[in-house]
Amino acid sequence: MDGLLLQDLITIRGAASAHVVQLARDWLDIGESEDVVFYTHVREVIGSAKLTLETSSVADGSSFLPLVPTFSLAVGLRTDVVLASMAKVPPMRFVRWNLTGDGSPWDATLRIWVAAHG
């Protein structure tokens, strides 16, 4: 099992319906890993924002699919387990995050770790 950093501690601010996607240079290559566990640590959230964890077999922004269903951010640690044998969309080579505002200006500080098992 490999412990990988998808996103180091970052603060992101957005307008009411702002859509912020992780930069391509920061997408995580999990290789041939079949099972992944995401540890999303939210230090602070103001307003309302939703996070989607996405995956793709190629490094093309238009090919990403939701790997973990979209969820509202809340302060604390959230754990999401994705097993290839049970997932609607199995983990593919690349993973990234995608944040969307939910009706009002928002601000979020978070870090995301991934445990990947091949």
N, C-alpha and C positions, 0 to 999 in steps of 0.2 A: 504494500500500500504506500502510495506517495502522498505527502502533504504538500499542496501547491497553493500559492497565493494568487487568487483571481484578481483581487483589488486591495491594495494597501489602503490604510486609513485615508479617507477623502471626504470633503464636504462639497455637496452639490446643491446649487440653488436654482429654482426654476419658477417661471410664471405659472399662472393657474393651470394651463393645459400643456405646459412645456413637456417635451419628449427628449430625453437625454440618453444616448446610447454610448456604451463604452467604446473608446477609440480602438480602431483596428489593430494598432501596434500593441495594445494591451490584452487582446484576446488570448485566452489560455489554451494551449495545445495539450490535450490530455492523451494524445496518442491513441493506442488501442484499448484504453480502459473501458471496461464494460459496466462497472458499477461506480457511482460517485456519491459522495455525501457533501453537501454544501453547508457551511457554517457562516451564517450572515449575522455579523455583530453590528447592531445599530446603536450608536452612542447617543444620538440626538435626532429628533425629527420635529419639525415645526410645520404646521399645516398638514396636508394629506398627500402622500405620494405612494405609488404602487411600483413594486419591483417584479420583473420577470427575468428568470434565468433561462438563457437560450443556448441552443446547440446547432452545429452545422458540420457536415462532412468536408466542406471546402471553405477557404477563407474568402468568402464573398458575402458582403453584408445583406444581400437580398435573399440568401438561402437559409437564414437562421429560423429555427422553429422553437416554440416554447418547450423547455425541458421540465421546468417546474411551473405549475400554474401561478399566474399573477397573484400577488398578495400585497396587502397594505403594510407599510412599514410601521413598526412599533419598537420602542426602545427595548433592548435586550438581545439575547442570542436566539436565533432561529436555526433549527436543523432540518434539512430536507434530504431524504435518502432517495436515490434514484437507482433502482436495480434494472438492468437491461432486460431481464427475463419477465419483468412485470410492468415495464413502462409503456405508455402509449407511444411516446417518442423516446427511443433509447439514446443514451449518450453517444455523441459522435465526436470526431476529432477536436473540434473547437467549441469553447463555451465563452459566453459573454453575459453582461448584465444590461438591462434596459429599464430605465426609470421614466415614469409618466406622472404628471401632476393630476390631482383629482379635484379640480374645481376652485382652488385658491392658491396663491403663491406658497411655495414650499421650500424647505431647507432640510437636508438630511446629511448626517455624518455616519459613515459605515465602513466596514472592512469585510471582505469575503474570502474565506479559506475553502479549499476543496481537498477532500481525501479521495483519491482515485485508485481503483483496484482493477487490474487487468486480467 
